[in-house]
Amino acid sequence: MSCELTTEKGGRRLRCGYTTGSCAALAAQAAAHMLLFGQPMSTASIITPSGVALSVVVEDAFCDGITARCAVRKDAGDDIDVTQDMRIYAELSRCARPGVHIEGGEGIGRVTRPGLDQPVGAAAINRVPRRMITEAVESVCQKAGYTGGLRVVISAPGGREVALKTFNPQLGIEGGISILGTTGIVEPMSLKALVDTIGVEMDMHAAEGATRLVLTPGNMGERFLAEQSVIRRLPHVKCSNFIGESIDMALYRGFHTLLLVGHIGKLVKVAGGVMDTHSRIADCRAEILTAHAALAGAEQDCLEAVMESATTDAALDILENAGLLNPVIDSLLDKIQHHLSRRAGPDAQIGALVFSNERGALGMTHNARQILAHLEETDD
């Protein structure tokens, strides 16, 4: 059985799914019913925090009178989710302490760094799912007239391997997946989860006392950072295409010094004031490069070649052959700094360092030089 809720995105009707938190709560409800009533449930039903009624098939039910275990299979709907089709298990047993006590078992990560939803050492089962699990179990206890304590162990076989495909290792969650969800429902093709993860990673660094932060769009930036002895000392966050939103989130969390480090193919868009660099939002790389080449005095044939170039690196080759690479890069850096400063405002220091895979570091803005100079002074 799947979630019947749908949503419209990009003119398409898409099926919603349900979170790992909903899976855990549903599995816990079914296991509690088996333990306290001695009868299996073929389906489990809850009302999610968003108010959506959810009913799913219960799998792999087991009870020996001492413990009960049930699973619910994750269904992300039409969303792309690495936990799709995973079984989330809940195993229940009676305990001496009153109340519902939730623990993490196989495949559930452990928090190792401060600043996350749960304290260091706790299972990575967030607050809302914990509340959902507790309420689901308590509803069964009330029906059964049971007033004692219950131990609930949530597990996700295969979670350790799946977690390697998530942000968990970067966030300081080790050994498995997280049990997540604030609404209980997964909206397909939503970028909110990715943006939220960026914010969570920033929270972690802020909790450790950091006030300076490096933002980089992706893996290429991380590889470049690994070779920069001074910059790599700063905490860094992958901001994907959400450059403007990441700047906003960082400033809101108290970071006063930001350094944006990225490939020219991404950051050339920032020179045009584009703060979401996904190609479906704006792919104006050739146009921006052509405009700055014109400002640097490029001839017509050079401008046409830059405009028709398939990649940014190819455009840089054309500019170098025309003797215009350095002035064009300097012009781009000035505009990048202009747009970053306007976004961040007067109370923050922000700069950018631009590189290419073929050429390495291409240059940095004036503010970036100041930031790095200060880092070198404090490193002495």
TORKOL-4160 file (C-alpha; in steps of 0.2 Angstrom, whole numbers, padded with zeros to 4 digits, m for minus):
380
<pt num="1" X="0000" Y="0000" Z="0000"/>
<pt num="2" X="0007" Y="0017" Z="m0004"/>
<pt num="3" X="0003" Y="0035" Z="0000"/>
<pt num="4" X="m0012" Y="0042" Z="m0010"/>
<pt num="5" X="m0007" Y="0060" Z="m0008"/>
<pt num="6" X="m0001" Y="0068" Z="m0024"/>
<pt num="7" X="0006" Y="0085" Z="m0029"/>
<pt num="8" X="0009" Y="0095" Z="m0045"/>
<pt num="9" X="0027" Y="0100" Z="m0049"/>
<pt num="10" X="0032" Y="0107" Z="m0066"/>
<pt num="11" X="0015" Y="0103" Z="m0074"/>
<pt num="12" X="0016" Y="0085" Z="m0069"/>
<pt num="13" X="0005" Y="0076" Z="m0056"/>
<pt num="14" X="0017" Y="0066" Z="m0044"/>
<pt num="15" X="0014" Y="0054" Z="m0030"/>
<pt num="16" X="0020" Y="0058" Z="m0013"/>
<pt num="17" X="0029" Y="0046" Z="m0001"/>
<pt num="18" X="0032" Y="0044" Z="0017"/>
<pt num="19" X="0047" Y="0047" Z="0028"/>
<pt num="20" X="0058" Y="0035" Z="0038"/>
<pt num="21" X="0050" Y="0043" Z="0053"/>
<pt num="22" X="0033" Y="0038" Z="0047"/>
<pt num="23" X="0040" Y="0020" Z="0044"/>
<pt num="24" X="0047" Y="0019" Z="0061"/>
<pt num="25" X="0031" Y="0025" Z="0069"/>
<pt num="26" X="0020" Y="0013" Z="0059"/>
<pt num="27" X="0031" Y="m0002" Z="0063"/>
<pt num="28" X="0032" Y="0003" Z="0081"/>
<pt num="29" X="0013" Y="0003" Z="0082"/>
<pt num="30" X="0011" Y="m0014" Z="0074"/>
<pt num="31" X="0024" Y="m0021" Z="0085"/>
<pt num="32" X="0016" Y="m0014" Z="0101"/>
<pt num="33" X="m0001" Y="m0022" Z="0095"/>
<pt num="34" X="0007" Y="m0039" Z="0093"/>
<pt num="35" X="0016" Y="m0038" Z="0110"/>
<pt num="36" X="0001" Y="m0032" Z="0120"/>
<pt num="37" X="m0013" Y="m0040" Z="0111"/>
<pt num="38" X="m0004" Y="m0056" Z="0104"/>
<pt num="39" X="m0011" Y="m0053" Z="0087"/>
<pt num="40" X="m0003" Y="m0047" Z="0071"/>
<pt num="41" X="m0008" Y="m0032" Z="0061"/>
<pt num="42" X="m0009" Y="m0033" Z="0042"/>
<pt num="43" X="m0009" Y="m0014" Z="0041"/>
<pt num="44" X="m0004" Y="0000" Z="0052"/>
<pt num="45" X="m0012" Y="0018" Z="0052"/>
<pt num="46" X="m0007" Y="0035" Z="0059"/>
<pt num="47" X="m0011" Y="0053" Z="0056"/>
<pt num="48" X="0006" Y="0061" Z="0051"/>
<pt num="49" X="0011" Y="0078" Z="0058"/>
<pt num="50" X="0005" Y="0086" Z="0042"/>
<pt num="51" X="m0012" Y="0079" Z="0046"/>
<pt num="52" X="m0012" Y="0066" Z="0032"/>
<pt num="53" X="m0019" Y="0049" Z="0036"/>
<pt num="54" X="m0007" Y="0036" Z="0031"/>
<pt num="55" X="m0010" Y="0017" Z="0031"/>
<pt num="56" X="0003" Y="0004" Z="0025"/>
<pt num="57" X="0006" Y="m0014" Z="0024"/>
<pt num="58" X="0016" Y="m0022" Z="0039"/>
<pt num="59" X="0030" Y="m0034" Z="0034"/>
<pt num="60" X="0040" Y="m0047" Z="0043"/>
<pt num="61" X="0030" Y="m0048" Z="0059"/>
<pt num="62" X="0037" Y="m0058" Z="0073"/>
<pt num="63" X="0032" Y="m0061" Z="0091"/>
<pt num="64" X="0037" Y="m0074" Z="0105"/>
<pt num="65" X="0028" Y="m0066" Z="0119"/>
<pt num="66" X="0044" Y="m0057" Z="0125"/>
<pt num="67" X="0048" Y="m0046" Z="0110"/>
<pt num="68" X="0038" Y="m0041" Z="0095"/>
<pt num="69" X="0046" Y="m0035" Z="0079"/>
<pt num="70" X="0038" Y="m0028" Z="0063"/>
<pt num="71" X="0044" Y="m0019" Z="0048"/>
<pt num="72" X="0037" Y="m0005" Z="0036"/>
<pt num="73" X="0045" Y="m0003" Z="0019"/>
<pt num="74" X="0050" Y="0015" Z="0014"/>
<pt num="75" X="0040" Y="0022" Z="m0001"/>
<pt num="76" X="0047" Y="0039" Z="m0006"/>
<pt num="77" X="0033" Y="0041" Z="m0020"/>
<pt num="78" X="0040" Y="0049" Z="m0035"/>
<pt num="79" X="0055" Y="0057" Z="m0026"/>
<pt num="80" X="0073" Y="0051" Z="m0028"/>
<pt num="81" X="0078" Y="0044" Z="m0012"/>
<pt num="82" X="0092" Y="0032" Z="m0007"/>
<pt num="83" X="0081" Y="0024" Z="0007"/>
<pt num="84" X="0068" Y="0019" Z="m0006"/>
<pt num="85" X="0062" Y="0001" Z="m0002"/>
<pt num="86" X="0072" Y="0000" Z="0014"/>
<pt num="87" X="0063" Y="m0010" Z="0028"/>
<pt num="88" X="0062" Y="0001" Z="0044"/>
<pt num="89" X="0060" Y="m0011" Z="0059"/>
<pt num="90" X="0054" Y="m0008" Z="0076"/>
<pt num="91" X="0057" Y="m0021" Z="0090"/>
<pt num="92" X="0047" Y="m0019" Z="0106"/>
<pt num="93" X="0050" Y="m0027" Z="0123"/>
<pt num="94" X="0043" Y="m0023" Z="0141"/>
<pt num="95" X="0055" Y="m0014" Z="0153"/>
<pt num="96" X="0054" Y="m0009" Z="0171"/>
<pt num="97" X="0055" Y="0010" Z="0168"/>
<pt num="98" X="0038" Y="0018" Z="0164"/>
<pt num="99" X="0036" Y="0026" Z="0147"/>
<pt num="100" X="0042" Y="0023" Z="0130"/>
<pt num="101" X="0061" Y="0022" Z="0128"/>
<pt num="102" X="0068" Y="0024" Z="0110"/>
<pt num="103" X="0084" Y="0017" Z="0104"/>
<pt num="104" X="0094" Y="0015" Z="0088"/>
<pt num="105" X="0099" Y="m0003" Z="0082"/>
<pt num="106" X="0107" Y="m0010" Z="0067"/>
<pt num="107" X="0109" Y="0003" Z="0052"/>
<pt num="108" X="0104" Y="0018" Z="0062"/>
<pt num="109" X="0118" Y="0031" Z="0064"/>
<pt num="110" X="0125" Y="0039" Z="0079"/>
<pt num="111" X="0128" Y="0057" Z="0082"/>
<pt num="112" X="0146" Y="0061" Z="0085"/>
<pt num="113" X="0147" Y="0080" Z="0083"/>
<pt num="114" X="0137" Y="0094" Z="0092"/>
<pt num="115" X="0124" Y="0105" Z="0083"/>
<pt num="116" X="0112" Y="0092" Z="0076"/>
<pt num="117" X="0095" Y="0088" Z="0081"/>
<pt num="118" X="0100" Y="0075" Z="0094"/>
<pt num="119" X="0115" Y="0076" Z="0107"/>
<pt num="120" X="0131" Y="0068" Z="0104"/>
<pt num="121" X="0130" Y="0049" Z="0107"/>
<pt num="122" X="0112" Y="0048" Z="0103"/>
<pt num="123" X="0104" Y="0038" Z="0089"/>
<pt num="124" X="0101" Y="0049" Z="0074"/>
<pt num="125" X="0082" Y="0048" Z="0077"/>
<pt num="126" X="0076" Y="0066" Z="0076"/>
<pt num="127" X="0063" Y="0074" Z="0088"/>
<pt num="128" X="0048" Y="0073" Z="0077"/>
<pt num="129" X="0050" Y="0055" Z="0073"/>
<pt num="130" X="0053" Y="0051" Z="0091"/>
<pt num="131" X="0037" Y="0060" Z="0095"/>
<pt num="132" X="0028" Y="0050" Z="0081"/>
<pt num="133" X="0035" Y="0034" Z="0088"/>
<pt num="134" X="0030" Y="0038" Z="0106"/>
<pt num="135" X="0012" Y="0043" Z="0101"/>
<pt num="136" X="0010" Y="0028" Z="0090"/>
<pt num="137" X="0015" Y="0016" Z="0104"/>
<pt num="138" X="0006" Y="0025" Z="0118"/>
<pt num="139" X="m0011" Y="0024" Z="0108"/>
<pt num="140" X="m0009" Y="0005" Z="0108"/>
<pt num="141" X="m0005" Y="0005" Z="0127"/>
<pt num="142" X="m0020" Y="0015" Z="0130"/>
<pt num="143" X="m0031" Y="0003" Z="0121"/>
<pt num="144" X="m0023" Y="m0012" Z="0130"/>
<pt num="145" X="m0024" Y="m0004" Z="0147"/>
<pt num="146" X="m0005" Y="m0006" Z="0148"/>
<pt num="147" X="0004" Y="0006" Z="0160"/>
<pt num="148" X="0021" Y="m0001" Z="0161"/>
<pt num="149" X="0037" Y="0003" Z="0151"/>
<pt num="150" X="0042" Y="m0002" Z="0133"/>
<pt num="151" X="0059" Y="m0002" Z="0125"/>
<pt num="152" X="0058" Y="0002" Z="0106"/>
<pt num="153" X="0073" Y="m0002" Z="0095"/>
<pt num="154" X="0072" Y="0005" Z="0078"/>
<pt num="155" X="0084" Y="m0003" Z="0065"/>
<pt num="156" X="0087" Y="m0002" Z="0046"/>
<pt num="157" X="0096" Y="m0017" Z="0039"/>
<pt num="158" X="0108" Y="m0011" Z="0026"/>
<pt num="159" X="0108" Y="0007" Z="0033"/>
<pt num="160" X="0127" Y="0008" Z="0036"/>
<pt num="161" X="0130" Y="0005" Z="0017"/>
<pt num="162" X="0116" Y="0017" Z="0012"/>
<pt num="163" X="0122" Y="0031" Z="0023"/>
<pt num="164" X="0138" Y="0032" Z="0013"/>
<pt num="165" X="0127" Y="0039" Z="m0001"/>
<pt num="166" X="0120" Y="0053" Z="0010"/>
<pt num="167" X="0126" Y="0068" Z="0019"/>
<pt num="168" X="0128" Y="0059" Z="0036"/>
<pt num="169" X="0147" Y="0056" Z="0036"/>
<pt num="170" X="0149" Y="0075" Z="0033"/>
<pt num="171" X="0137" Y="0079" Z="0047"/>
<pt num="172" X="0145" Y="0068" Z="0059"/>
<pt num="173" X="0132" Y="0054" Z="0059"/>
<pt num="174" X="0141" Y="0038" Z="0059"/>
<pt num="175" X="0136" Y="0020" Z="0056"/>
<pt num="176" X="0120" Y="0022" Z="0047"/>
<pt num="177" X="0105" Y="0032" Z="0041"/>
<pt num="178" X="0095" Y="0045" Z="0051"/>
<pt num="179" X="0076" Y="0043" Z="0055"/>
<pt num="180" X="0070" Y="0060" Z="0048"/>
<pt num="181" X="0054" Y="0069" Z="0044"/>
<pt num="182" X="0045" Y="0084" Z="0051"/>
<pt num="183" X="0029" Y="0081" Z="0041"/>
<pt num="184" X="0029" Y="0063" Z="0039"/>
<pt num="185" X="0026" Y="0065" Z="0021"/>
<pt num="186" X="0039" Y="0066" Z="0007"/>
<pt num="187" X="0035" Y="0078" Z="m0007"/>
<pt num="188" X="0043" Y="0073" Z="m0023"/>
<pt num="189" X="0056" Y="0083" Z="m0032"/>
<pt num="190" X="0057" Y="0095" Z="m0018"/>
<pt num="191" X="0074" Y="0104" Z="m0015"/>
<pt num="192" X="0069" Y="0108" Z="0002"/>
<pt num="193" X="0077" Y="0093" Z="0010"/>
<pt num="194" X="0094" Y="0098" Z="0002"/>
<pt num="195" X="0093" Y="0116" Z="0008"/>
<pt num="196" X="0088" Y="0110" Z="0025"/>
<pt num="197" X="0104" Y="0098" Z="0025"/>
<pt num="198" X="0115" Y="0113" Z="0021"/>
<pt num="199" X="0107" Y="0123" Z="0036"/>
<pt num="200" X="0110" Y="0108" Z="0047"/>
<pt num="201" X="0128" Y="0107" Z="0043"/>
<pt num="202" X="0130" Y="0125" Z="0046"/>
<pt num="203" X="0122" Y="0123" Z="0063"/>
<pt num="204" X="0135" Y="0109" Z="0067"/>
<pt num="205" X="0149" Y="0121" Z="0063"/>
<pt num="206" X="0141" Y="0136" Z="0073"/>
<pt num="207" X="0139" Y="0124" Z="0088"/>
<pt num="208" X="0158" Y="0121" Z="0088"/>
<pt num="209" X="0161" Y="0140" Z="0089"/>
<pt num="210" X="0165" Y="0144" Z="0070"/>
<pt num="211" X="0162" Y="0161" Z="0064"/>
<pt num="212" X="0171" Y="0159" Z="0047"/>
<pt num="213" X="0165" Y="0147" Z="0034"/>
<pt num="214" X="0169" Y="0141" Z="0016"/>
<pt num="215" X="0155" Y="0138" Z="0004"/>
<pt num="216" X="0159" Y="0127" Z="m0011"/>
<pt num="217" X="0146" Y="0121" Z="m0024"/>
<pt num="218" X="0152" Y="0103" Z="m0025"/>
<pt num="219" X="0165" Y="0089" Z="m0026"/>
<pt num="220" X="0177" Y="0099" Z="m0037"/>
<pt num="221" X="0178" Y="0113" Z="m0025"/>
<pt num="222" X="0181" Y="0100" Z="m0011"/>
<pt num="223" X="0195" Y="0092" Z="m0021"/>
<pt num="224" X="0203" Y="0110" Z="m0024"/>
<pt num="225" X="0201" Y="0114" Z="m0006"/>
<pt num="226" X="0211" Y="0099" Z="m0001"/>
<pt num="227" X="0226" Y="0106" Z="m0009"/>
<pt num="228" X="0224" Y="0123" Z="m0001"/>
<pt num="229" X="0234" Y="0123" Z="0016"/>
<pt num="230" X="0227" Y="0139" Z="0023"/>
<pt num="231" X="0209" Y="0138" Z="0017"/>
<pt num="232" X="0206" Y="0120" Z="0022"/>
<pt num="233" X="0208" Y="0125" Z="0040"/>
<pt num="234" X="0191" Y="0133" Z="0039"/>
<pt num="235" X="0175" Y="0123" Z="0041"/>
<pt num="236" X="0167" Y="0121" Z="0024"/>
<pt num="237" X="0150" Y="0117" Z="0018"/>
<pt num="238" X="0144" Y="0111" Z="0001"/>
<pt num="239" X="0131" Y="0123" Z="m0005"/>
<pt num="240" X="0126" Y="0114" Z="m0021"/>
<pt num="241" X="0118" Y="0127" Z="m0033"/>
<pt num="242" X="0110" Y="0137" Z="m0018"/>
<pt num="243" X="0124" Y="0151" Z="m0017"/>
<pt num="244" X="0112" Y="0165" Z="m0012"/>
<pt num="245" X="0102" Y="0155" Z="0000"/>
<pt num="246" X="0117" Y="0148" Z="0008"/>
<pt num="247" X="0124" Y="0165" Z="0011"/>
<pt num="248" X="0108" Y="0170" Z="0019"/>
<pt num="249" X="0108" Y="0155" Z="0030"/>
<pt num="250" X="0126" Y="0157" Z="0035"/>
<pt num="251" X="0123" Y="0175" Z="0040"/>
<pt num="252" X="0108" Y="0171" Z="0050"/>
<pt num="253" X="0118" Y="0158" Z="0060"/>
<pt num="254" X="0131" Y="0171" Z="0065"/>
<pt num="255" X="0145" Y="0168" Z="0052"/>
<pt num="256" X="0153" Y="0184" Z="0048"/>
<pt num="257" X="0167" Y="0179" Z="0036"/>
<pt num="258" X="0162" Y="0169" Z="0021"/>
<pt num="259" X="0173" Y="0163" Z="0007"/>
<pt num="260" X="0165" Y="0155" Z="m0009"/>
<pt num="261" X="0177" Y="0143" Z="m0018"/>
<pt num="262" X="0171" Y="0136" Z="m0034"/>
<pt num="263" X="0174" Y="0131" Z="m0052"/>
<pt num="264" X="0173" Y="0145" Z="m0065"/>
<pt num="265" X="0159" Y="0136" Z="m0074"/>
<pt num="266" X="0148" Y="0139" Z="m0058"/>
<pt num="267" X="0154" Y="0156" Z="m0052"/>
<pt num="268" X="0154" Y="0164" Z="m0069"/>
<pt num="269" X="0135" Y="0165" Z="m0067"/>
<pt num="270" X="0137" Y="0174" Z="m0050"/>
<pt num="271" X="0146" Y="0188" Z="m0060"/>
<pt num="272" X="0129" Y="0190" Z="m0069"/>
<pt num="273" X="0120" Y="0191" Z="m0052"/>
<pt num="274" X="0114" Y="0173" Z="m0053"/>
<pt num="275" X="0113" Y="0166" Z="m0036"/>
<pt num="276" X="0105" Y="0149" Z="m0040"/>
<pt num="277" X="0117" Y="0141" Z="m0053"/>
<pt num="278" X="0107" Y="0126" Z="m0058"/>
<pt num="279" X="0107" Y="0125" Z="m0077"/>
<pt num="280" X="0088" Y="0125" Z="m0077"/>
<pt num="281" X="0088" Y="0142" Z="m0068"/>
<pt num="282" X="0101" Y="0150" Z="m0079"/>
<pt num="283" X="0114" Y="0144" Z="m0091"/>
<pt num="284" X="0122" Y="0161" Z="m0096"/>
<pt num="285" X="0140" Y="0156" Z="m0095"/>
<pt num="286" X="0144" Y="0160" Z="m0113"/>
<pt num="287" X="0134" Y="0176" Z="m0113"/>
<pt num="288" X="0143" Y="0183" Z="m0097"/>
<pt num="289" X="0160" Y="0178" Z="m0103"/>
<pt num="290" X="0157" Y="0186" Z="m0120"/>
<pt num="291" X="0151" Y="0202" Z="m0112"/>
<pt num="292" X="0167" Y="0203" Z="m0101"/>
<pt num="293" X="0178" Y="0199" Z="m0116"/>
<pt num="294" X="0170" Y="0213" Z="m0126"/>
<pt num="295" X="0174" Y="0225" Z="m0111"/>
<pt num="296" X="0192" Y="0219" Z="m0112"/>
<pt num="297" X="0193" Y="0224" Z="m0130"/>
<pt num="298" X="0190" Y="0207" Z="m0139"/>
<pt num="299" X="0188" Y="0207" Z="m0158"/>
<pt num="300" X="0172" Y="0201" Z="m0166"/>
<pt num="301" X="0179" Y="0184" Z="m0171"/>
<pt num="302" X="0185" Y="0181" Z="m0153"/>
<pt num="303" X="0168" Y="0186" Z="m0146"/>
<pt num="304" X="0159" Y="0174" Z="m0158"/>
<pt num="305" X="0170" Y="0160" Z="m0154"/>
<pt num="306" X="0168" Y="0163" Z="m0135"/>
<pt num="307" X="0149" Y="0164" Z="m0137"/>
<pt num="308" X="0149" Y="0147" Z="m0147"/>
<pt num="309" X="0161" Y="0138" Z="m0135"/>
<pt num="310" X="0154" Y="0122" Z="m0128"/>
<pt num="311" X="0162" Y="0123" Z="m0111"/>
<pt num="312" X="0169" Y="0137" Z="m0100"/>
<pt num="313" X="0187" Y="0129" Z="m0101"/>
<pt num="314" X="0186" Y="0130" Z="m0120"/>
<pt num="315" X="0181" Y="0149" Z="m0119"/>
<pt num="316" X="0196" Y="0151" Z="m0107"/>
<pt num="317" X="0207" Y="0144" Z="m0121"/>
<pt num="318" X="0200" Y="0156" Z="m0134"/>
<pt num="319" X="0203" Y="0171" Z="m0122"/>
<pt num="320" X="0221" Y="0165" Z="m0118"/>
<pt num="321" X="0225" Y="0164" Z="m0137"/>
<pt num="322" X="0218" Y="0181" Z="m0139"/>
<pt num="323" X="0229" Y="0188" Z="m0125"/>
<pt num="324" X="0214" Y="0192" Z="m0114"/>
<pt num="325" X="0212" Y="0179" Z="m0101"/>
<pt num="326" X="0219" Y="0189" Z="m0087"/>
<pt num="327" X="0209" Y="0205" Z="m0090"/>
<pt num="328" X="0193" Y="0195" Z="m0092"/>
<pt num="329" X="0196" Y="0185" Z="m0076"/>
<pt num="330" X="0199" Y="0201" Z="m0067"/>
<pt num="331" X="0183" Y="0209" Z="m0074"/>
<pt num="332" X="0173" Y="0193" Z="m0069"/>
<pt num="333" X="0181" Y="0194" Z="m0051"/>
<pt num="334" X="0176" Y="0212" Z="m0049"/>
<pt num="335" X="0158" Y="0208" Z="m0053"/>
<pt num="336" X="0157" Y="0192" Z="m0043"/>
<pt num="337" X="0163" Y="0202" Z="m0028"/>
<pt num="338" X="0150" Y="0216" Z="m0032"/>
<pt num="339" X="0135" Y="0203" Z="m0032"/>
<pt num="340" X="0142" Y="0194" Z="m0017"/>
<pt num="341" X="0144" Y="0210" Z="m0006"/>
<pt num="342" X="0127" Y="0216" Z="m0011"/>
<pt num="343" X="0119" Y="0199" Z="m0006"/>
<pt num="344" X="0129" Y="0198" Z="0011"/>
<pt num="345" X="0127" Y="0216" Z="0016"/>
<pt num="346" X="0139" Y="0228" Z="0024"/>
<pt num="347" X="0141" Y="0219" Z="0041"/>
<pt num="348" X="0149" Y="0203" Z="0033"/>
<pt num="349" X="0165" Y="0200" Z="0025"/>
<pt num="350" X="0164" Y="0189" Z="0009"/>
<pt num="351" X="0175" Y="0185" Z="m0005"/>
<pt num="352" X="0177" Y="0172" Z="m0019"/>
<pt num="353" X="0191" Y="0161" Z="m0026"/>
<pt num="354" X="0189" Y="0154" Z="m0043"/>
<pt num="355" X="0197" Y="0139" Z="m0051"/>
<pt num="356" X="0196" Y="0128" Z="m0066"/>
<pt num="357" X="0201" Y="0109" Z="m0067"/>
<pt num="358" X="0213" Y="0112" Z="m0081"/>
<pt num="359" X="0222" Y="0128" Z="m0075"/>
<pt num="360" X="0220" Y="0127" Z="m0056"/>
<pt num="361" X="0217" Y="0144" Z="m0047"/>
<pt num="362" X="0212" Y="0157" Z="m0059"/>
<pt num="363" X="0211" Y="0171" Z="m0046"/>
<pt num="364" X="0202" Y="0178" Z="m0031"/>
<pt num="365" X="0192" Y="0194" Z="m0027"/>
<pt num="366" X="0200" Y="0208" Z="m0017"/>
<pt num="367" X="0190" Y="0203" Z="m0001"/>
<pt num="368" X="0196" Y="0185" Z="m0003"/>
<pt num="369" X="0214" Y="0191" Z="m0003"/>
<pt num="370" X="0210" Y="0201" Z="0014"/>
<pt num="371" X="0202" Y="0185" Z="0021"/>
<pt num="372" X="0217" Y="0174" Z="0017"/>
<pt num="373" X="0229" Y="0187" Z="0022"/>
<pt num="374" X="0221" Y="0187" Z="0039"/>
<pt num="375" X="0221" Y="0168" Z="0040"/>
<pt num="376" X="0240" Y="0168" Z="0036"/>
<pt num="377" X="0243" Y="0181" Z="0050"/>
<pt num="378" X="0234" Y="0171" Z="0063"/>
<pt num="379" X="0242" Y="0155" Z="0057"/>
<pt num="380" X="0260" Y="0162" Z="0061"/>
